């Protein structure tokens, strides 16, 4: 029996009038060419589940697992269908169905066994599951994934930064970046300090819950969410800043929409949104004569416009566009584990577009995409640097290292 929370999305499903515009941008559909792989196909599958025309099964789980939750389909949808939310709610229904995601080798689809294994591995380290996930990905992909995998440290890198003249106080949620890319968290803090913003990183922060939500385990995700809400409670802050695209989407939208939690007392912003909409006064960026490709990662539909707007404010920085169909690295942790081969195929499309762009650096706002891209570019002998958006901003503000420098 389908539970009430899934029935509540019936009206969202009805918004889809099957125009097919999502077919032109869906990375998975462009590779497999099958209707159930595209957004409108998945929406119709969930609709059939709601109507009782289909039952939860391994086959349905296989089809619904073939989604990167990248949101590209949502950006092109004229009916504003929240495809990602529909897919995630359906995955939660499937994971909750008795005996669906089996622990053994009895599932007819290899992806289902990998899905089960992914959930088990995360459960071994529920508050910070990244170590277990990367270990699993290394086994699935054969050898260390990525090959130059960053060292994961348990040391807390940041506490408080006290600018000489405080303009704003923000709570900073660094997410997994503080463990795998300390340079990103440092860049964010440097940018804030350069603009007289005091950032507080509360004690008690844990994983944002996205790895669990993407895999359909809303119960585990909810516990993490509540811990993070509690960590920020009582702090006198103007906003909460998130430097990971997936984390931004979870904190800003999914805590309430999918988990039914009240959320935070302060508004949530990504780096671009905060600098453009909240920071008082004009941005004072120095010239940065480099040629870059900005790769939009999973996030809210309006994020890319704000990030591009921010980058274009940096003098002499040339932003090279690539085709939308290549704007996904296949780097979702869940998708990379469950559909490893397809993930690599999607990545190849993006690497070809990067090579044609002839750029100095590839910029993203997702630590998962950074890992995927660094591994892939090194494997193919490509010379482009991979950097977080905050690192480019830090250099433009005169507080970060050069785009030409080696990143570690």
N, C-alpha and C positions, 0 to 999 in steps of 0.2 A: 504493500500500500504506500502510495506517495504521501509524504508528510506535508503538513500545512504550509511550512515555510516555502516549499517548492511551488505549491498551488498559488502562492501570492504573486508569482511572476507571470501569471497567465496573460495579463494585460500587456506586459512588456513583450512577450512573444508575439502577440497579435499586431504589434506595431510593424513587424517585418512584412513588407509586401513583395518580397522575392525579386527585387529589381536586378540583383546580380552584380551591383557595383563592387561588392566585396571581393569578387573573383579576381579583379585586376590587381589587388594589393595583398591578398593573403599569401604569405610565404609558403605555407604548407600546401595550399591548393595549387600554387604555381609549380610545385614539384610533383605532386601525386595526381593532379587532374581529376579528382573524384569529388562529386557533389557533397558527400558527407564531411569532407575535409574543409569546406568553406563555411563562412559564418552562417549564411542562410540555411545551409544543410544541417548544421548543428542545432540551430534554433528550431528547425522543424523536427529534429529527433527528440529534443526535449519536449516539444509540444505533443508529440506522439506518446511520450512517456506519461505526461500529465493526463492525456485523454484515455489512458489505459489501452492504447493500441499497440504498445510495446511494453515489455517487462524489463526490469533491470537484468542485465546479462553481461558476460565477458565481452561479447561483441559490441554492445553499446559502450562499455567502458573503454574498449580499444578506440572506438571512433571519437569519443569525447576527450580522450587523452591526446589526440592529435591536434592540439591547439597551443600556440605559444603565448596566449594571453597578452599579446603585444599591443592590442588596441588599434592596429592599423585599420581594421574593418570598421571600427566605431567612428574613426575620423572621416571616413568616406560615406558613411550611412546617412542618407537624407531623412530617415525616420528616427534617428537618434536611438537606435536599439542598443541597449547596454549588453552587448554580446558576451563580454568577459564575465560579467556578473551572472548571466544565465548559465554559462558553461561551468563556472565555479560552484554555483548552487547545485547543478546537476551532478557534478563530481562528488560533492558532499553527500548527496542522496545515494550515489552508487557505493561510495565507501561505507556508508552506514547500512547498506543492504546486507543481510546475512549471507556469509560465505561467498560474496562476490569477488573481492580481491583476495585471492587465496595465497597462503604462505608457501605452498609447495610448488611443484612443477606440473600441476594438473590443468592449469589454465591453457586454453587452446591458442592464445596469442602471447608471444614472448613479452610484449609490452605490459601485459597484466602482471606477469611474474616480476618484472622490473618495478612496476608500480608498488607491489606489495613489499618488495625488498627496500625500496626507497622509504616507505612509511616506517618500516621496522628500524632502519638505520637512524632516521631522525629521532625516533622514540628513545634511542639510546643516549641522546644528548639534547633533551627537549628545550633547554633555555638558550643554548648556543649550538645549533645543529650543523653549522657550516663544516666543521672538521669531519664529521661523519659523512656528510654529503660529498665532499671532495674526495674522501677515501673511496666511496662507492663509485664516483665518476672515474677515478683512476683505474679501478678494476674493470669497469665496463668498457672504457675506451682503450685499455691495454697500456699499462705504464702510467706514469704520473700525469694527471690532468689538472690544470695545464702543465706542460713539461717544465716551465719555469714558475711553478706555483709559488706564490708569495708565502713567506713564513707566517704562520698564524700564531700570534702572541696572546697570552692570557693577561698581559700587563695592561693596566688601564693607562691610556696615553694622556688623556686630557682631564683637567679639572676646571679651573676658571681662568679667564684672562681678564685683567683689569686695565682697560684703556685709560689714558690720562684724563680724557673727558668723555663721559658716558652719554651717548645719545639715545641708545635703546638697550634693553635687556632681552635676550632671547634664550630659550631653551634649545639646545642642539641635540638632535638624535642622530648620531653618526652611523648607527647600524653596524653591519658586519665590516664596513670599511675600516673601522678603527682597529680591527684585527688583521685584515689582509692587505690593506693599503693605508698605513699610517700617514703617508705623504698627502693623501686626499684630505684626511681630517685636519692635518696641519695647514693645508692650503685654505680650507674653509675658515679656520680660526684666524689665519693671517689676514684674509680678506675682510673679515668682520672687524678685527682690531684696527686695520687701516682706515676703516670707516667709523671708528669710535663706537662700536657695538660690543657690549659685554655678553659673552656666551657662557651659559651654564650647562654642564653635562651632568645631570643628576646621577646619584648612586642608585643602583637597582635596575638600570635599564637592561633589557634582555632582547632577544631576537624580535623583530617586528611581527613575526608570525606568518610572513608571506610564504616561506617554503612549505608550511603546513597547509595554508589556505589553498595554494595552487594544487596541492595533491589531494584536496578534498577533506582534510582532517580539521574541521572547524572547531572541534572540542579542544584540541591542543592549542590551536591558534588563539582561542578565546582566553585561555589562561595567561598566555604571554601578553596579550593586549591589556588585560586587567593589571598585570604587573607594571607595564609601561605607563598606564594612566596614573597609577598610584605613585610612580617615581616622579612624575611631573607635578603632582598635586601639591599645593602649598607654596610653590615658587612664584615670586613676583616677576612675571615675564610678559612682554608684549606679544610674543609670537613663538611658535615652535618651528625650527628650521630642520629640514631633512635633505641630505645630500645624495640620496639614492632614489632613482625614479620609482622603483617598485615600492620602496618604503614610503615614499611620498603618497603614492596612490592608496596604500593600505591605511596609513594614518589619516589621510584627508577624507577618504570616501568609504572604504570597506569596513572599518570598525563599526560604523553606524549602519550602512546599507546591508551588509551581509551577516554581521554578528549581532546586530541589534543593540550595541552598546552606545552609551551617551557620548563617549569620546573625551576630548580635551577641552579645558576651559579657554585656552588661547587658540587662535587660528593657526593652521598649519600651512607652511610655504616650502616650496623647493628653493634652491639658491637663486635662480633667475627671478622667480616671482617676488621673493623678498627684496632683492636689490632694486627691482624696477618699481614695485608698488608700495613698499614700506619704508625703505631707507630714505631719510630726509636729505634733500639737496641733490644736485646733479652728480652723476658718476664722473670721476676724473681719471680716465684711463689713458695710459701712454701708448704711443704707436707700437704696433706689434707686426712687423712686416713678414708675415708667414701665410702659407696657403694651407687651409685645413678643410677637412670633411667633418661635419657634425652628424653623428648618427643618433637619431631619435630612438630611445629605448622605451620600454613599457612605462606608461604614465597616463595622466589625464589627457583628454583630447586637445586641450588648449596649451599644454606645456610646450610643445615644439615651437609654437609661434613666439612664446615669451623668451625661450632660450635663444632662438635665432635673433630676435630683436636685441637681446643683450649683447650677443657676439658682434652684431653689426655696429654697435656703439664703440667698439675698439678700433681706433684709427689704423689704417693700413693692413688690417687683418682681412684676408681674402677667404670668403666662405664658398666652397665649391659644393654644388648640389649634385646628388646622384639620384638615379631613378628610384621611385618609391618601392618598386618590387624588390629592390636589393637592400632595402633599409631595415634589415633584421639579420642579426648574426646567429640566430638559432640558439642563443646562449641562456635561455631559461634553464635554471638548475633542474627543475622537474623534467622538462622536455629533453634535456641533454641526457638524463638518466634513463628515461622511458623509451625515447626514440633516438638513440645515439647516432645511428646511421643517417637518418633523415636530418638530424641537427647538423651533421657535417656537410651534407649536400646543400642545405640552405646557406651555411656559412660560405661555401665556395662561391655562390652567386654574389655575395657581398664583397668578398675579396677581389673578385674580378672587377667590380665597380670601383673599389678603392684604387686598384692598380691603374685603371683608366683615368682616374681623377688626378694622378700625379701630384699628390699633396705631401706636405711635410709631416703632418700629424693627423691622427684620427681622434676625434673628441666624442666622448659619451658622458652620461651621468649615471651609469650603472656599474658597480663593481663586478657583477657577474659578466657583463659584456666586456669589461676591461680584461678579465681573465681569459675569456674565450678568444678575444682578438689578439692579445699578446701571444698566446699559444699558437694561434694560426699564422700570424705574420712571421713569427720566428721560424715555424716549421717550413714555410715557403720561401724563406730568405728575403722577405720584404723589409724595407728599411724604415717604414713609417713608425713614428712614435704613437703610443696609445696614452691618452691623457684624459683626466676628468675635467669637466667644465670648470670646476673651482680652481684647478691648477693653471688654466689659461688666464682666468681672472686674476689670480695672484700675481702672475708675471706682468699682466697689464697694469696692475696697481703698484708694481715695483717691489713686491714682497715675496715673490716666488722665483723658482729656478727657470732657466731658459728652456724654450721648446727644443732647442738644439742639444740640451744636456741629456745625459743618460738618465732614464727613470728607473728607480729601484723600489 
